[in-house]
């Protein structure tokens, strides 16, 4: 796949993905993505995003919780 931002080549990798669902932020690890080797832009297939939603809507193990600051500029 070619990156739409810099025209670099992408490769499949497992990455961490911030994911919002029902107003709650999750950090999902080991998510398959196409990652640009030049600029690092990540592309996620719609089926992967649907899988994340379905996974998070069920009872799931939580690896850890972190605190996140929300600020306004």
Contact map, one row per residue, 1 for C-alpha under 8 A:
1110000011100000000000000000000001000000000000000000000000000000000000000
1111001111000000000000000000000000010000000000000000000000000000000000000
1111111111000000000000000000000000010000100000000000000000000000000000000
0111111000000000000000000000000000000000000000000000000000000000000000000
0011111000000000000000000000000000000000100000000000000000000000000000000
0011111100000000000000000000000000000110000000000000000000000000000000000
0111111110000000000000000000000000000000000000000000000000000000000000000
0110011111000000000000000000000000011110000000000000000000000000000000000
1110001111100000000000000000000000011100000000000000000000000000000000000
1110000111110000000000000000000001111000000000000000000000000000000000000
1000000011111000000000000000000001111000000000000000000000000000000000000
0000000001111100000000000000000111100000000000000000000000000000000000000
0000000000111110000000000000001111100000000000000000000000000000000000000
0000000000011111000000000000111110000000000000000000000000000000000000000
0000000000001111100000000000111110000000000000000000000000000000000000000
0000000000000111110000000011111000000000000000000000000000000000000000000
0000000000000011111000000011101000000000000000000000000000000000000000000
0000000000000001111100001111000000000000000000000000000000000000000000000
0000000000000000111110001111000000000000000000000000000000000000000000000
0000000000000000011111111100000000000000000000000000000000000000000000000
0000000000000000001111111100000000000000000000000000100000000000000000000
0000000000000000000111110000000000000000000000000000000000000000000000000
0000000000000000000111111000000000000000000000000000000000000000000000000
0000000000000000000111111100000000000000000000000000000000000000000000000
0000000000000000011110111110000000000000000000000000000000000000000000000
0000000000000000011110011111000000000000000000000000000000000000000000000
0000000000000001111000001111100000000000000000000000000000000000000000000
0000000000000001111000000111111000000000000000000000000000000000000000000
0000000000000111100000000011111000000000000000000000000000000000000000000
0000000000000111000000000001111100000000000000000000000000000000000000000
0000000000001111100000000001111110000000000000010000000000000000000000000
0000000000011110000000000000011111000000000100010000000000000000000000000
0000000000011110000000000000001111100000011110000000000000000000000000000
1000000001111000000000000000000111110000011100000000000000000000000000000
0000000001111000000000000000000011111001111000000000000000000000000000000
0110000111100000000000000000000001111111110000000000000000000000000000000
0000000111100000000000000000000000111111000000000000000000000000000000000
0000010110000000000000000000000000011111000000000000000000000000000000000
0000010100000000000000000000000000011111100000000000000000000000000000000
0000000000000000000000000000000000111111110000000000000000000000000000000
0010100000000000000000000000000000110011111000000000000000000000000000000
0000000000000000000000000000000011110001111100000000000000000000000000000
0000000000000000000000000000000011100000111110000000000000000000000000000
0000000000000000000000000000000111000000011111011000000000000000000000000
0000000000000000000000000000000010000000001111111000000000000000000000000
0000000000000000000000000000000000000000000111111100000000000000000000000
0000000000000000000000000000000000000000000011111110000000000000000000000
0000000000000000000000000000001100000000000111111111000000000000000000000
0000000000000000000000000000000000000000000111111111100000000000000000000
0000000000000000000000000000000000000000000001111111110000000000000000000
0000000000000000000000000000000000000000000000111111111000000000000000000
0000000000000000000000000000000000000000000000011111111100000000000000000
0000000000000000000010000000000000000000000000001111111110000000000000000
0000000000000000000000000000000000000000000000000111111111000000000000000
0000000000000000000000000000000000000000000000000011111111110000000000000
0000000000000000000000000000000000000000000000000001111111110000000000000
0000000000000000000000000000000000000000000000000000111111100000000000000
0000000000000000000000000000000000000000000000000000011111110000000000000
0000000000000000000000000000000000000000000000000000001111111000000000000
0000000000000000000000000000000000000000000000000000001101111100000000000
0000000000000000000000000000000000000000000000000000000000111110000000000
0000000000000000000000000000000000000000000000000000000000011111100000000
0000000000000000000000000000000000000000000000000000000000001111100000000
0000000000000000000000000000000000000000000000000000000000000111110000000
0000000000000000000000000000000000000000000000000000000000000111111000000
0000000000000000000000000000000000000000000000000000000000000001111100000
0000000000000000000000000000000000000000000000000000000000000000111110000
0000000000000000000000000000000000000000000000000000000000000000011111000
0000000000000000000000000000000000000000000000000000000000000000001111100
0000000000000000000000000000000000000000000000000000000000000000000111110
0000000000000000000000000000000000000000000000000000000000000000000011111
0000000000000000000000000000000000000000000000000000000000000000000001111
0000000000000000000000000000000000000000000000000000000000000000000000111
